[in-house]
Amino acid sequence: MKIEEMGYIQLLDLYKGLLTPTKAEVAEMYFSCDLSLTEIAEIKNCTRQSVLDTIKSVKQELDSFEKKVGFLAYKNKVKQTVSTLTDDHKEIIKGIL
């Protein structure tokens, strides 16, 4: 799996509910289940080209959602900040959460 695809798995987890059910299903098969375009086309009883078009559309939508909302970038920034905390700080945060 390409490194780029890992980002789309995260975006799909965050924004899947904003996609149509069909797009969400195809994206889940492609990104999470690692099925090929041909395998998805056989399952969905459609052409490989239509699956490819759907994946391209999903990528554009996920990119657009992230550009507008920025939740993945925010989540990654929080993770990075938390990773720099000392053990004492982590104990304090555990007490808060």
ABEGO torsion letter per residue (X at the ends): XBAAAAAAAAAAAAAAAABBAAAAAAAAAAAAAGBBAAAAAAAAGBBAAAAAAAAAAAAAAAAAAAAAAGAAAAAAAAAAAAAABBAAAAAAAAAAX
